Amino acid sequence: MAIVAVLLLAACGEASISRPQPKVDAVMVKVTGSCDINISDEIITVSGQTDIEKGAVIHVSVVSQSGAVIDHQIITKDSDDIKCVFEKTQDKYGDISQVTGYITFAPSRYGKQSDAIYSVYGEKFENIEYDKESVVWDNSGIIVLFASETLSIK
């Protein structure tokens, strides 16, 4: 009984989620990009470039030093240049000392992608080639993210 109990407890550890795997005949697609953040007066601009297909749903955000999303916009990509502007208000940014910008692309986290996007990248974006620092994944699939440097806003 003791051995069975130990084995059951050991199996209750943290589960890891495997990266979604492409089908054998899938065409792999490399995705590259960049993200910058700029603060001027009371305006925060998150901008960058990415070769993600036009028509993709993209999440652009400003994240605090604690990892909380302070501001965000969901856009549909229409050019390789991405740019979103956020107003630095006291109620949102009052206690925040540092911010980082992110440009993020995911299978369904920010809304359903078009069939054309899924046909290129796969239903879980399993056809994406990537640099290790540019992706994470969860049960819904691969999430591509490009981060800016962290800036002080105080």
N, C-alpha and C positions, 0 to 999 in steps of 0.2 A: 504494500500500500504506500509506503513512504517513497519508493522509487516512482510510482505512478504520480503521486502528488508533486514531486520535484519536476518531472517531465511536463506535467500540465502547467505548473507555474512558469517554467522556462518558456513555454509556448505562448504565454501571455505577454511577452515583451513587446517592445515597439515594432510594429510591422513596417517594412519598407515597401515603397511603391516603385515598381519597375518602370523604366522608361518605355513608353509605347514603341513597339517594334514595327518597322515598315514591312509591307508584303514583299515576297521574294522578287517580284517583277517591278517594284516601285522605282520611280525615278526620283533620286534624292536632289533636293534643292538647297543651296547654300543661302543663308539669310545673313546680311550684314547691316550694321547701322551704328549710329552714334546719338548721344544726347548731351545737350548743354543746358545750363541754367544761368540766367542773368537777372540781377535785381537792380532796378533803377527807380529811385524815388519810391513810390508805392506800387510799382508794377513788377511782377515776377514773370519772366518769359522762359518757357521750356521749349527748346527747339532741337532739331537734329535732322538726320537723314537716315533713310532706310530703303533697301531695295525690295521690301515686301511688296507683293502685287497690289496694284491700284484696286480700290474697291474694298480693301480689308478694313475691318473694324479695329481701331487702335485706341488704346487708353493712354492718355497723357496726364501725369500727376505730379504733384508737389508733396513730398513726404517729409515729416519732421524727424528730428534726431531720435525720437523714440520708435519710429517706424509707422506712425499713424499717418494716413492720407489726409492732408489738410485741404487740398483743392484737387479737382480732376475734371477732365473733359473726355467724352467719348466721341471720336471723329471717324469719318470714313476717309481713307487715304485717297487723295486725288493727284498727288505729285510726290516725288522723292523727298522733298523738303517738308518737314513737319514743324508747326509752330503754334503754340497756344499761349495766351496771355491771361494772367490771373491778377486780381487786385489784392494787394496786401492790406487787409483790414485788421483793425485791432481785435475784433471778436474772433477771427480765425487764427491770427498769428501773434496774439498778445503774449503768450508764454513760450513761444517757440524761439529757440536760439540758432538752430541750424536747419537747413533744408537741402534736399536732394531732388532732382528732377528724374522722372522715368518716362520712357516711351515703351509701351507693353503691347504685345500681340498674342492672343490666345484663341483656342478653338471655339469657346462658348462663354468664357468668364465675363465678357463685356457685351454680350449680345451674340446672336447667331450670325455666323459668317455666311457669305453667299456660297452657292453650290460651286461657282467658279473658283473660289478660294480653297474650298475643301478638295476640289479636284487636283489642285497643284500640291497642297501641303498634306493631304490626308485628313480623315475625320478627327483624329486626335493630334494632328500636326506631326505625325510620326515620320513624314518624309523630309523633315527639316534637318539639314546638316548645320552644325553650330560649333561655336567656341564654348568651352565649358562654363565660362563666366557669364555667358549671355542667356542661359536657359535654366529653368527649373521645370518640374512637372508634378502633376497631381493626378487624381483619378480621371479628370476630364481631358488630360493630355499635356502636351508640351507648351510651356509659356515662354515666349521669347521676350527678354527685357534688356533695354539699353539704359544705363544709369549715367547721370552727370556726376561731376564732382560735388562735394558737399560744401555749401557756402554758409557763412555766418550771416545772420540777418539782424543782429543786435549792434 
